[in-house]
Amino acid sequence: MKGILQSYVVASVGGVLFFLLHFPIPWILGPMTFMILYKAITHKKMVVSTRLYNIGLATLGIYFGLSFTKETFVTVYPYIIPFLFTTILLLTVSVLNSIFVTRFIKVDPMTSVFGSIPGGLSEMVAASHSLKANSAMVTIFQTVRLLTVVFMVPFIVTHWFIAGAGNAYEVTKNISSVPFYAYLWFGLALLVGWLVRDKLPAAYVIGPLAVTAILGVTGVGLPNIPPWFLILAQITVGMRMGNNINLRDLKIGGKYCGVYLVLTVFLLAISFGLGYTFAIFSDLDLPTALLSLAPGGLVEMVLTATAIGADPAVVSSLQLIRLLFIILLVPSFLKWMFTRKEKAAA
């Protein structure tokens, strides 16, 4: 318990500082940054409760689900096929670039591809391990990708659009007629997340989000999440993310980390270009289109959408489609591709 409280103190200080400095999504990035730095400076092993982390994810999933309306599905439906096409295009660019750089660095193509693909870190590491790639290097390169996206996209999009964004998007319900026991619906959402934890990626976000969205769209009265509880959930998630990242691991990657940083920035630039094009040829506003096409992560992109006045429900929907498509199909496709290549070379 003492170790968990210490982690919350460190993470909360980071969150408060980032909030006072008006940094984007401060209650995620602040705790994440301070946990990384505190571990690097003190060399202490921090303690984070997995159970509290899962509750934090579920809380954010519920919060995202509250923003869904019937209009959300009407808005998203026509864009599913074009969005999948742009996702495949981004994946193709990522694979080709990661193979191309292996001509100049001592990293095998398989490790390079799994290390730079914009998918779930744990899923890419597991898939690379099954193909006998260098899973340790995949972990390091995916960490570089994750840090780059999580920090760059919110900062760029927030400072780009904050002047014209007006008020932040607020997920609000008319709670005057919602009884207190309506909070029990959130317990159902958490239960669903727990039940599908071994069947879906990011289950503690996707499960509660889906349940809450369905309940809201079908007319069930749902209350708001108290702001303080939402902040606590973000601190918990950011704290866990920071605890999973070690600066010494990045040192192991050495100069190669810079290569994969450049690859990630290049992919972000392409995703922004596609997002701009998407906004021109659709009814989506530019911030919503950019965040929907940004290569991860789901939680950070939706929170950024909420902060700048974009549509968090649309961003949630399209980011979920991207996440499920990549995690469910891409590892199997890459396994098939590299296995076929090895057989052809034999």
KOLLUM-556933 format. One record per residue: residue in one letter; x, y, z of N, C-alpha, C in turn; residue number from 0. Coordinates in pm, whole numbers, always signed. Last residue first. Layout:
<atoms>
 vexlo   n_px   n_py   n_pz  ca_px  ca_py  ca_pz   c_px   c_py   c_pz guvo
     A      X      Y      Z      X      Y      Z      X      Y      Z  NUM
...
</atoms>
This chain:
<atoms>
 vexlo   n_px   n_py   n_pz  ca_px  ca_py  ca_pz   c_px   c_py   c_pz guvo
     A  +1451  -2054  -4897  +1511  -2185  -4862  +1540  -2270  -4986  345
     A  +1312  -1838  -4983  +1457  -1825  -4979  +1526  -1958  -4953  344
     A  +1052  -1922  -4954  +1099  -1891  -5089  +1251  -1883  -5095  343
     K  +1038  -1941  -4679  +1024  -2063  -4759  +1076  -2041  -4901  342
     E  +1063  -1671  -4609  +1166  -1766  -4566  +1160  -1895  -4648  341
     K   +828  -1569  -4719   +956  -1520  -4768  +1070  -1616  -4732  340
     R   +637  -1699  -4566   +641  -1723  -4710   +776  -1680  -4768  339
     T   +696  -1582  -4321   +708  -1727  -4337   +719  -1763  -4484  338
     F   +634  -1314  -4373   +773  -1351  -4345   +796  -1501  -4358  337
     M   +353  -1335  -4425   +445  -1272  -4520   +589  -1317  -4498  336
     W   +247  -1455  -4194   +234  -1521  -4324   +336  -1466  -4424  335
     K   +312  -1255  -4008   +363  -1392  -3991   +360  -1466  -4124  334
     L   +161  -1047  -4113   +307  -1035  -4112   +373  -1172  -4093  333
     F    -99  -1147  -4069    -53  -1119  -4205   +100  -1112  -4212  332
     S   -103  -1162  -3790   -118  -1285  -3869    -69  -1264  -4012  331
     P    -75   -885  -3724    +25   -985  -3682    +18  -1114  -3763  330
     V   -316   -773  -3857   -179   -744  -3902    -76   -846  -3853  329
     L   -562   -848  -3730   -525   -898  -3863   -377   -883  -3897  328
     L   -592   -745  -3471   -652   -874  -3504   -600   -933  -3636  327
     I   -456   -500  -3473   -419   -603  -3375   -473   -741  -3412  326
     I   -574   -356  -3689   -430   -379  -3681   -398   -498  -3591  325
     F   -851   -360  -3630   -801   -406  -3760   -653   -443  -3750  324
     L   -860   -244  -3376   -902   -383  -3394   -849   -440  -3524  323
     L   -762    +17  -3437   -696    -68  -3338   -731   -214  -3359  322
     R   -950   +112  -3626   -807   +101  -3661   -736     +3  -3568  321
     I  -1182   +108  -3470  -1176    +29  -3594  -1030     +6  -3634  320
     L  -1104   +291  -3273  -1134   +152  -3236  -1126    +61  -3358  319
     Q  -1085   +522  -3424   -963   +469  -3361   -984   +324  -3317  318
     L  -1355   +553  -3491  -1257   +527  -3596  -1126   +474  -3540  317
     S  -1472   +592  -3231  -1520   +490  -3325  -1413   +454  -3427  316
     S  -1329   +810  -3120  -1333   +679  -3053  -1368   +569  -3152  315
     V  -1394  +1010  -3305  -1254   +970  -3288  -1246   +832  -3223  314
     V  -1669  +1023  -3255  -1621   +984  -3388  -1477   +937  -3381  313
     A  -1661  +1105  -2987  -1730   +982  -3024  -1684   +932  -3160  312
     P  -1528  +1352  -2983  -1463  +1235  -2924  -1530  +1103  -2961  311
     D  -1486  +1592  -3209  -1592  +1497  -3172  -1529  +1370  -3116  310
     A  -1306  +1876  -3069  -1336  +1781  -3176  -1443  +1684  -3126  309
     G  -1229  +2040  -2860  -1361  +2061  -2919  -1390  +1977  -3041  308
     I   -996  +1984  -2730   -992  +2089  -2833  -1125  +2111  -2903  307
     A  -1050  +1779  -2544   -990  +1904  -2499  -1000  +2017  -2601  306
     T  -1147  +1566  -2694  -1235  +1629  -2595  -1183  +1767  -2557  305
     A   -915  +1502  -2834  -1035  +1545  -2907  -1131  +1618  -2814  304
     T   -758  +1412  -2623   -718  +1533  -2696   -837  +1590  -2773  303
     L   -897  +1181  -2560   -888  +1288  -2460   -847  +1420  -2524  302
     V   -851  +1041  -2797   -989  +1078  -2761   -988  +1189  -2656  301
     M   -573  +1006  -2793   -636  +1077  -2905   -776  +1124  -2868  300
     E   -530   +858  -2558   -472   +991  -2571   -540  +1072  -2681  299
     V   -668   +615  -2612   -703   +698  -2497   -655   +842  -2516  298
     L   -535   +517  -2853   -678   +544  -2845   -712   +644  -2735  297
     G   -224   +661  -2955   -305   +561  -2891   -447   +610  -2869  296
     G   -242   +606  -3318   -245   +570  -3177   -211   +686  -3086  295
     P   -182   +757  -3576   -149   +616  -3543   -134   +589  -3394  294
     A   -464   +953  -3672   -334   +947  -3605   -306   +804  -3559  293
     L   -722   +962  -3763   -624   +893  -3846   -486   +885  -3783  292
     S   -856  +1107  -3570   -909   +976  -3607   -806   +894  -3684  291
     L   -718  +1346  -3568   -707  +1258  -3451   -759  +1118  -3481  290
     L   -798  +1450  -3821   -656  +1427  -3788   -640  +1329  -3673  289
     A  -1080  +1467  -3795  -1019  +1382  -3898   -874  +1350  -3865  288
     T  -1105  +1653  -3585  -1160  +1517  -3570  -1097  +1422  -3670  287
     P   -984  +1883  -3699   -929  +1820  -3578   -977  +1676  -3560  286
     L  -1158  +1926  -3935  -1017  +1890  -3946   -959  +1827  -3819  285
     D  -1483  +1765  -3933  -1396  +1881  -3918  -1251  +1834  -3911  284
     L  -1641  +1566  -4183  -1568  +1574  -4056  -1486  +1702  -4050  283
     D  -1755  +1528  -4424  -1817  +1629  -4339  -1747  +1642  -4204  282
     S  -1494  +1498  -4676  -1598  +1445  -4586  -1658  +1560  -4507  281
     F  -1278  +1596  -4812  -1376  +1517  -4888  -1484  +1454  -4800  280
     I  -1131  +1731  -4616  -1176  +1802  -4736  -1290  +1729  -4805  279
     A  -1066  +1534  -4431  -1154  +1644  -4389  -1210  +1719  -4509  278
     F   -893  +1376  -4581  -1017  +1318  -4532  -1116  +1428  -4495  277
     T   -677  +1552  -4606   -752  +1511  -4725   -889  +1457  -4688  276
     Y   -600  +1555  -4337   -638  +1680  -4404   -722  +1650  -4528  275
     G   -533  +1287  -4303   -641  +1346  -4224   -692  +1475  -4286  274
     L   -316  +1267  -4474   -437  +1190  -4505   -557  +1245  -4428  273
     G   -142  +1435  -4333   -179  +1466  -4470   -306  +1394  -4512  272
     F   -122  +1293  -4094   -179  +1428  -4092   -223  +1470  -4232  271
     S     +5  +1064  -4191   -130  +1052  -4132   -198  +1188  -4124  270
     I   +250  +1175  -4267   +162  +1117  -4369    +19  +1105  -4316  269
     A   +346  +1249  -4017   +327  +1351  -4120   +233  +1300  -4229  268
     L   +364   +999  -3894   +271  +1099  -3841   +242  +1206  -3945  267
     L   +570   +888  -4044   +437   +828  -4051   +330   +924  -3998  266
     F   +777  +1057  -3961   +740  +1052  -4103   +599   +995  -4120  265
     V   +789   +989  -3692   +755  +1127  -3730   +710  +1132  -3876  264
     T   +870   +721  -3718   +742   +753  -3656   +696   +893  -3695  263
     L  +1122   +748  -3836  +1017   +672  -3905   +879   +707  -3851  262
     V  +1254   +889  -3631  +1232   +953  -3761  +1122   +882  -3839  261
     L  +1256   +685  -3439  +1191   +812  -3409  +1158   +885  -3539  260
     Y  +1413   +502  -3562  +1271   +470  -3549  +1189   +590  -3502  259
     V  +1659   +637  -3547  +1606   +595  -3677  +1456   +572  -3668  258
     G  +1696   +662  -3274  +1677   +782  -3355  +1619   +751  -3491  257
     C  +1744   +400  -3204  +1620   +463  -3156  +1590   +590  -3236  256
     Y  +1996   +345  -3294  +1884   +296  -3373  +1752   +358  -3330  255
     K  +2174   +432  -3105  +2150   +520  -3221  +2032   +473  -3305  254
     G  +2023   +247  -2841  +2128   +335  -2890  +2084   +421  -3008  253
     G  +1887    +49  -2712  +1862    +66  -2855  +1961   +158  -2922  252
     I  +1976   +102  -2457  +2018    -23  -2521  +1998    -14  -2672  251
     K  +1840   +332  -2397  +1985   +341  -2416  +2038   +216  -2485  250
     L  +1587   +235  -2355  +1609   +315  -2475  +1759   +330  -2503  249
     D  +1626   +113  -2111  +1595    +29  -2226  +1620   +105  -2357  248
     R  +1658   +329  -1945  +1777   +246  -1972  +1752   +151  -2089  247
     L  +1406   +430  -1917  +1500   +502  -2003  +1622   +418  -2037  246
     N  +1124   +226  -1929  +1252   +250  -1864  +1347   +320  -1962  245
     I   +781   +199  -1875   +886   +249  -1964  +1012   +279  -1884  244
     N   +586   +139  -1696   +623    +33  -1791   +738    +74  -1884  243
     N   +536   +371  -1563   +604   +265  -1489   +651   +153  -1581  242
     G   +389   +514  -1750   +524   +557  -1715   +603   +450  -1644  241
     M   +152   +365  -1741   +227   +377  -1866   +371   +417  -1838  240
     R    +74   +410  -1475   +108   +274  -1519   +189   +278  -1649  239
     M    +25   +687  -1486   +122   +632  -1391   +168   +493  -1434  238
     G   -184   +704  -1666    -55   +764  -1698    +57   +710  -1611  237
     V   -382   +571  -1512   -341   +518  -1642   -204   +573  -1681  236
     T   -399   +740  -1287   -368   +597  -1271   -317   +537  -1401  235
     I   -474   +982  -1402   -348   +972  -1327   -304   +827  -1316  234
     Q   -727   +909  -1500   -620   +946  -1593   -483   +937  -1526  233
     A   -864   +865  -1259   -849   +756  -1356   -735   +785  -1453  232
     L   -856  +1120  -1149   -789  +1010  -1080   -766   +892  -1174  231
     I  -1020  +1253  -1333   -879  +1292  -1320   -800  +1180  -1253  230
     L  -1260  +1124  -1278  -1203  +1115  -1413  -1055  +1151  -1411  229
     F  -1302  +1208  -1021  -1281  +1065  -1044  -1220  +1042  -1182  228
     W  -1344  +1479  -1056  -1230  +1435   -975  -1198  +1288   -999  227
     P  -1583  +1484  -1213  -1454  +1529  -1268  -1333  +1479  -1189  226
     P  -1797  +1198  -1210  -1746  +1315  -1139  -1608  +1355  -1192  225
     I  -1969  +1116  -1500  -1860  +1074  -1413  -1808  +1199  -1343  224
     N  -2329  +1148  -1512  -2194  +1190  -1546  -2092  +1124  -1454  223
     P  -2565   +872  -1564  -2512   +991  -1497  -2376  +1030  -1551  222
     L  -2810   +776  -1804  -2679   +753  -1743  -2628   +882  -1679  221
     G  -3098   +619  -1908  -3045   +738  -1842  -2916   +707  -1768  220
     V  -3120   +465  -2220  -3102   +445  -2076  -3040   +570  -2015  219
     G  -3140   +484  -2498  -3225   +568  -2415  -3215   +546  -2266  218
     T  -2967   +366  -2668  -3099   +303  -2654  -3189   +375  -2555  217
     V  -2738   +517  -2631  -2810   +529  -2759  -2950   +471  -2750  216
     G  -2656   +429  -2375  -2693   +569  -2400  -2776   +586  -2525  215
     L  -2603   +157  -2416  -2703   +199  -2317  -2751   +341  -2345  214
     I  -2399   +176  -2609  -2525   +106  -2640  -2636   +150  -2545  213
     A  -2200   +311  -2463  -2254   +368  -2586  -2389   +307  -2620  212
     T  -2151   +129  -2255  -2203   +262  -2224  -2266   +327  -2347  211
     V  -2051    -91  -2403  -2170   -105  -2318  -2234    +31  -2292  210
     A  -1823    +23  -2526  -1931    -33  -2607  -2061    -42  -2526  209
     L  -1669    +98  -2301  -1710   +197  -2401  -1830   +148  -2479  208
     P  -1624   -149  -2169  -1706    -45  -2106  -1753    +62  -2204  207
     G  -1466   -272  -2392  -1586   -330  -2332  -1675   -225  -2267  206
     I  -1245    -95  -2443  -1343   -126  -2547  -1474   -179  -2488  205
     V  -1101    -89  -2199  -1150    +34  -2261  -1266     +3  -2356  204
     Y  -1047   -347  -2137  -1103   -264  -2030  -1142   -125  -2078  203
     A   -929   -446  -2371  -1065   -487  -2335  -1128   -397  -2230  202
     A   -712   -419  -2546   -763   -302  -2474   -905   -326  -2424  201
     P   -828   -689  -2751   -721   -596  -2712   -783   -475  -2644  200
     L  -1031   -957  -2622  -1018   -834  -2700   -895   -756  -2657  199
     K  -1015  -1176  -2455  -1068  -1196  -2591  -1049  -1074  -2681  198
     D   -961  -1136  -2196   -872  -1228  -2268   -912  -1247  -2413  197
     R  -1164   -962  -2116  -1024   -921  -2100   -926  -1009  -2177  196
     V  -1433   -985  -2108  -1371   -997  -2242  -1221   -965  -2237  195
     L  -1495   -951  -1839  -1531  -1077  -1904  -1460  -1095  -2038  194
     W  -1414   -687  -1788  -1345   -799  -1721  -1372   -931  -1793  193
     G  -1601   -548  -1940  -1458   -533  -1968  -1378   -647  -1909  192
     V  -1831   -623  -1804  -1813   -667  -1943  -1666   -656  -1982  191
     L  -1787   -489  -1561  -1797   -635  -1563  -1774   -689  -1704  190
     L  -1803   -222  -1642  -1676   -274  -1590  -1674   -426  -1594  189
     A  -2076   -216  -1709  -1974   -187  -1811  -1837   -241  -1768  188
     L  -2191   -265  -1461  -2212   -361  -1570  -2105   -342  -1678  187
     G  -2115    -31  -1332  -2065   -159  -1282  -2079   -268  -1386  186
     F  -2265   +148  -1470  -2121   +153  -1491  -2053    +27  -1436  185
     W  -2513    +94  -1367  -2488    +59  -1507  -2338    +60  -1538  184
     L  -2502   +208  -1119  -2485    +62  -1127  -2463    +17  -1271  183
     Y  -2575   +468  -1146  -2431   +440  -1149  -2404   +289  -1155  182
     A  -2841   +471  -1094  -2802   +456  -1235  -2653   +432  -1250  181
     Y  -2891   +534   -835  -2860   +393   -863  -2826   +368  -1010  180
     F  -2965   +800   -850  -2829   +768   -808  -2792   +624   -843  179
     P  -3156   +880  -1148  -3142   +838  -1008  -2999   +795   -977  178
     V  -3184  +1160  -1345  -3117  +1030  -1338  -3098   +991  -1192  177
     S  -3274  +1411  -1373  -3376  +1307  -1371  -3315  +1167  -1364  176
     S  -3042  +1559  -1373  -3145  +1594  -1276  -3250  +1485  -1264  175
     I  -2854  +1514  -1562  -2855  +1421  -1449  -2964  +1454  -1348  174
     N  -2812  +1510  -1878  -2907  +1576  -1790  -2930  +1485  -1669  173
     K  -2461  +1486  -1936  -2596  +1430  -1941  -2685  +1514  -1850  172
     T  -2169  +1557  -2125  -2263  +1587  -2017  -2396  +1521  -2043  171
     V  -1864  +1603  -2219  -1956  +1489  -2215  -2049  +1510  -2098  170
     E  -1766  +1879  -2403  -1799  +1828  -2270  -1899  +1714  -2283  169
     Y  -1501  +2013  -2581  -1618  +1926  -2589  -1644  +1869  -2450  168
     A  -1403  +2344  -2493  -1374  +2201  -2505  -1505  +2124  -2510  167
     N  -1493  +2629  -2686  -1497  +2552  -2563  -1465  +2406  -2590  166
     G  -1274  +2706  -2953  -1385  +2743  -2868  -1379  +2664  -2740  165
     A  -1073  +2658  -3133  -1154  +2545  -3092  -1277  +2585  -3014  164
     G   -886  +2830  -3219  -1016  +2835  -3286  -1112  +2728  -3239  163
     A   -670  +2779  -3055   -716  +2917  -3070   -856  +2925  -3130  162
     I   -618  +2507  -3077   -675  +2557  -2952   -731  +2698  -2966  161
     F   -497  +2393  -3297   -640  +2422  -3304   -696  +2492  -3182  160
     W   -225  +2370  -3243   -269  +2405  -3377   -412  +2458  -3376  159
     H   -203  +2278  -2989   -154  +2413  -3016   -194  +2462  -3155  158
     T   -321  +2020  -3029   -375  +2115  -2931   -331  +2258  -2963  157
     V   -157  +1900  -3222   -299  +1926  -3252   -358  +2029  -3156  156
     I    +95  +1893  -3087    +78  +1956  -3218    -68  +1995  -3242  155
     F    +37  +1758  -2844    +99  +1890  -2843    +75  +1963  -2975  154
     P    -78  +1510  -2932   -154  +1605  -2849    -96  +1746  -2851  153
     V   +150  +1414  -3094    +18  +1442  -3151    -64  +1537  -3063  152
     M   +379  +1383  -2919   +377  +1477  -3031   +236  +1514  -3076  151
     F   +321  +1190  -2716   +359  +1327  -2681   +340  +1424  -2798  150
     V   +239   +962  -2850   +162  +1006  -2734   +196  +1151  -2696  149
     V   +438   +929  -3049   +299   +956  -3085   +223  +1019  -2969  148
     T   +672   +885  -2892   +667   +989  -2995   +524  +1028  -3027  147
     L   +605   +665  -2733   +636   +794  -2670   +624   +908  -2770  146
     L   +568   +468  -2937   +460   +505  -2845   +484   +642  -2784  145
     R   +823   +452  -3054   +706   +491  -3134   +594   +541  -3045  144
     V   +972   +364  -2834  +1006   +491  -2900   +887   +542  -2980  143
     T   +844   +119  -2797   +840   +220  -2691   +872   +358  -2746  142
     Q   +917    -11  -3028   +775    +20  -3009   +757   +124  -2898  141
     F  +1190    -39  -2976  +1147    +45  -3088   +999    +82  -3078  140
     I  +1180   -211  -2750  +1244    -79  -2742  +1194    +13  -2853  139
     T  +1048   -438  -2852   +993   -366  -2736  +1049   -225  -2730  138
     V  +1230   -512  -3050  +1093   -473  -3088  +1029   -392  -2976  137
     M  +1444   -588  -2893  +1457   -467  -2974  +1320   -419  -3022  136
     A  +1328   -819  -2785  +1377   -713  -2696  +1389   -581  -2771  135
     S  +1277   -981  -3004  +1163   -922  -2935  +1205   -811  -2838  134
     N  +1397  -1036  -3292  +1456   -985  -3168  +1349   -909  -3090  133
     A  +1203  -1319  -3407  +1267  -1190  -3427  +1326  -1147  -3293  132
     K  +1061  -1558  -3397  +1203  -1557  -3359  +1276  -1431  -3405  131
     L   +798  -1550  -3421   +871  -1563  -3547  +1022  -1556  -3525  130
     S   +717  -1507  -3165   +676  -1633  -3227   +748  -1657  -3359  129
     H   +808  -1247  -3127   +872  -1357  -3053   +840  -1491  -3118  128
     S   +631  -1101  -3279   +772  -1105  -3319   +845  -1220  -3252  127
     A   +396  -1135  -3129   +404  -1187  -3266   +548  -1198  -3313  126
     A   +468  -1004  -2890   +432  -1147  -2888   +444  -1208  -3027  125
     V   +509   -744  -2986   +619   -816  -2922   +592   -966  -2923  124
     M   +252   -682  -3078   +364   -685  -3173   +483   -761  -3115  123
     E   +107   -690  -2836    +72   -781  -2946   +186   -793  -3047  122
     S   +227   -487  -2685   +235   -625  -2637   +204   -725  -2748  121
     L   +167   -256  -2849   +304   -296  -2815   +312   -443  -2778  120
     G    -56   -244  -3121    -37   -262  -2978   +102   -316  -2947  119
     G    +80    -55  -3401    -17   -143  -3336    +10   -152  -3187  118
     P   +234    +54  -3641   +152   +127  -3543    +42    +41  -3483  117
     I   +557    -93  -3666   +417    -99  -3707   +329    -31  -3602  116
     S   +816   -107  -3570   +766    +23  -3615   +619    +23  -3654  115
     G   +886   -363  -3498   +922   -254  -3409   +863   -120  -3446  114
     F   +817   -524  -3708   +738   -536  -3585   +768   -423  -3487  113
     V  +1020   -432  -3887   +878   -417  -3918   +794   -423  -3791  112
     S  +1260   -503  -3753  +1233   -365  -3790  +1084   -341  -3815  111
     T  +1247   -780  -3735  +1250   -700  -3612  +1212   -555  -3642  110
     M  +1255   -834  -4012  +1143   -879  -3930  +1133   -797  -3801  109
     P  +1503   -726  -4105  +1374   -672  -4151  +1256   -710  -4062  108
     D  +1751   -672  -3845  +1689   -755  -3948  +1550   -702  -3983  107
     V  +1984   -414  -3825  +1860   -468  -3768  +1793   -549  -3877  106
     K  +2207   -229  -3870  +2220   -373  -3842  +2100   -424  -3763  105
     I  +2119     -8  -4142  +2144    -37  -4001  +2144   -188  -3979  104
     F  +2065     +7  -4411  +2167    +97  -4358  +2198    +73  -4211  103
     R  +1863   -159  -4475  +1977   -158  -4567  +2095    -80  -4507  102
     T  +1663   -106  -4304  +1752   -217  -4267  +1869   -231  -4364  101
     V  +1501    +85  -4418  +1610   +132  -4331  +1705    +19  -4291  100
     F  +1311    -74  -4561  +1411     +6  -4633  +1528    +44  -4544   99
     I  +1144   -176  -4365  +1231   -269  -4440  +1343   -192  -4509   98
     S  +1020    +57  -4283  +1096    -20  -4184  +1186   -124  -4250   97
     N   +892   +137  -4520   +996   +220  -4461  +1084   +141  -4365   96
     L   +708    -74  -4555   +809    -46  -4658   +924    +37  -4601   95
     V   +550    -50  -4320   +624   -174  -4349   +737   -147  -4449   94
     S   +444   +212  -4347   +523   +174  -4230   +609    +52  -4257   93
     V   +301   +192  -4585   +413   +286  -4576   +505   +248  -4460   92
     T   +109     +6  -4499   +199    -26  -4611   +322    +63  -4608   91
     L    -23   +150  -4301    +49    +28  -4265   +149    -10  -4374   90
     L   -138   +353  -4456    -41   +387  -4352    +43   +266  -4313   89
     L   -310   +193  -4613   -206   +275  -4677    -98   +312  -4576   88
     I   -481    +93  -4419   -396     -1  -4495   -281    +74  -4562   87
     T   -601   +336  -4348   -526   +259  -4248   -431   +162  -4316   86
     T   -731   +405  -4582   -621   +490  -4536   -537   +419  -4430   85
     F   -918   +193  -4583   -823   +209  -4694   -704   +294  -4651   84
     L  -1063   +246  -4355   -984   +123  -4360   -880   +131  -4472   83
     F  -1184   +485  -4444  -1093   +487  -4329  -1005   +362  -4327   82
     P  -1351   +398  -4652  -1238   +489  -4681  -1135   +492  -4568   81
     I  -1520   +229  -4483  -1439   +174  -4592  -1324   +268  -4630   80
     I  -1631   +421  -4297  -1560   +301  -4252  -1468   +246  -4362   79
     Y  -1786   +638  -4356  -1642   +655  -4363  -1563   +529  -4330   78
     P  -2056   +598  -4316  -2009   +615  -4455  -1857   +617  -4468   77
     Y  -2061   +570  -4019  -2087   +460  -4112  -2033   +482  -4253   76
     V  -2036   +809  -3871  -1919   +723  -3892  -1940   +623  -4005   75
     T  -2291   +929  -3861  -2176  +1003  -3911  -2062   +911  -3952   74
     V  -2449   +733  -3748  -2486   +784  -3881  -2367   +856  -3944   73
     F  -2322   +713  -3503  -2319   +598  -3594  -2355   +639  -3736   72
     T  -2383   +969  -3399  -2244   +924  -3412  -2233   +812  -3514   71
     E  -2655   +988  -3373  -2592  +1061  -3484  -2448  +1017  -3506   70
     K  -2698   +857  -3138  -2740   +791  -3262  -2674   +857  -3383   69
     T  -2393   +917  -2952  -2535   +937  -2979  -2571   +859  -3105   68
     F  -2133   +911  -2708  -2198   +853  -2826  -2346   +888  -2831   67
     S  -2020   +990  -2474  -2027  +1091  -2581  -2100  +1040  -2705   66
     L  -2001   +773  -2309  -2106   +871  -2280  -2122   +975  -2391   65
     G  -1770   +643  -2392  -1899   +590  -2434  -2014   +688  -2411   64
     F  -1574   +786  -2254  -1580   +796  -2401  -1717   +750  -2452   63
     Y  -1639   +697  -1996  -1643   +840  -2029  -1652   +862  -2180   62
     I  -1585   +425  -2020  -1721   +470  -1990  -1738   +617  -2030   61
     G  -1307   +440  -2062  -1394   +378  -2161  -1538   +422  -2144   60
     L  -1228   +552  -1819  -1210   +629  -1942  -1296   +573  -2055   59
     T  -1295   +335  -1655  -1356   +467  -1632  -1345   +554  -1756   58
     A  -1126   +139  -1754  -1270   +122  -1768  -1343   +255  -1749   57
     L   -877   +244  -1674   -907   +226  -1816  -1057   +217  -1839   56
     G   -915   +229  -1394   -890   +357  -1460   -921   +351  -1608   55
     I   -938    -44  -1359  -1053    +41  -1325  -1039   +178  -1391   54
     N   -679   -113  -1432   -791   -162  -1512   -918    -81  -1485   53
     Y   -540    +12  -1223   -514    +51  -1362   -630     +9  -1451   52
     L   -627   -133  -1005   -664     +8  -1014   -643    +62  -1156   51
     R   -507   -380  -1074   -653   -370  -1057   -699   -225  -1070   50
     T   -237   -324  -1069   -299   -362  -1196   -451   -347  -1189   49
     S    -82    -66   -898   -183   -171   -889   -246   -199  -1025   48
     V   +262    -18   -894   +135    +27   -951    +38    -90   -948   47
     V   +563    +87   -756   +454    -10   -746   +326    +52   -802   46
     M   +904   +120   -872   +775   +174   -830   +667    +66   -836   45
     K  +1226    +93   -774  +1121    +18   -841   +987    +65   -786   44
     K  +1465   +356   -822  +1372   +281   -737  +1270   +207   -824   43
     H  +1643   +532   -929  +1667   +388   -951  +1580   +301   -860   42
     T  +1611   +804   -930  +1625   +738   -800  +1663   +591   -810   41
     I  +1601   +867  -1207  +1686   +943  -1114  +1714   +867   -986   40
     A  +1424   +688  -1325  +1557   +704  -1383  +1653   +772  -1285   39
     K  +1194   +722  -1172  +1262   +591  -1172  +1405   +604  -1223   38
     Y  +1138   +987  -1239  +1163   +950  -1100  +1236   +817  -1091   37
     L  +1089   +973  -1517  +1204  +1048  -1466  +1239  +1008  -1323   36
     I   +856   +811  -1526   +976   +774  -1602  +1099   +841  -1543   35
     M   +683   +961  -1365   +717   +823  -1327   +845   +779  -1398   34
     F   +664  +1198  -1510   +726  +1200  -1378   +762  +1060  -1330   33
     T   +531  +1111  -1747   +665  +1172  -1751   +735  +1164  -1616   32
     M   +285  +1017  -1643   +371   +931  -1723   +515   +982  -1723   31
     P   +175  +1246  -1517   +212  +1126  -1439   +307  +1034  -1514   30
     G   +154  +1406  -1766   +228  +1447  -1646   +270  +1329  -1560   29
     L    -12  +1266  -1944   +129  +1288  -1978   +213  +1329  -1858   28
     I   -260  +1264  -1799   -200  +1141  -1853    -49  +1161  -1871   27
     W   -320  +1514  -1721   -336  +1411  -1619   -294  +1273  -1669   26
     P   -290  +1678  -1950   -190  +1683  -1841   -199  +1567  -1744   25
     I   -356  +1710  -2240   -388  +1592  -2158   -292  +1577  -2039   24
     P   -110  +1971  -2296   -225  +1888  -2337   -233  +1760  -2254   23
     F    -21  +2213  -2042    +17  +2111  -2139   -107  +2029  -2176   22
     H    -37  +2423  -1858   -132  +2417  -1970    -86  +2323  -2081   21
     L   +100  +2421  -1629   +174  +2468  -1747    +89  +2466  -1874   20
     L    -82  +2303  -1463    -50  +2444  -1440    +24  +2505  -1559   19
     F    -70  +2042  -1567   -195  +2117  -1571   -169  +2266  -1557   18
     F   +189  +1968  -1506   +151  +1976  -1648    +21  +2055  -1664   17
     L   +163  +1973  -1223   +258  +2060  -1292   +220  +2078  -1439   16
     V    -31  +1772  -1180    -58  +1910  -1138    +33  +2007  -1213   15
     G   +107  +1545  -1280    -20  +1588  -1337    -51  +1733  -1306   14
     G   +329  +1531  -1108   +347  +1549  -1252   +220  +1600  -1319   13
     V   +195  +1484   -870   +279  +1604   -883   +301  +1635  -1031   12
     S    +84  +1234   -929     -4  +1350   -909    +73  +1481   -921   11
     A   +309  +1066   -938   +228  +1086  -1058   +141  +1211  -1046   10
     V   +398  +1081   -670   +487  +1120   -781   +405  +1153   -905    9
     V   +166   +981   -542   +220  +1114   -509   +306  +1166   -623    8
     Y   +138   +727   -652    +34   +826   -675    +82   +967   -645    7
     S   +369   +605   -551   +352   +621   -696   +248   +727   -728    6
     Q   +306   +606   -279   +423   +680   -327   +412   +706   -478    5
     L    +89   +431   -280    +68   +572   -244   +183   +659   -292    4
     I   +222   +194   -345   +120   +247   -436    +94   +395   -409    3
     G   +386   +161   -121   +446   +178   -253   +348   +238   -353    2
     K   +196   +123    +79   +285   +239    +86   +346   +269    -51    1
     M    +83   -121     +0     +0     +0     +0    +86   +126     +0    0
</atoms>
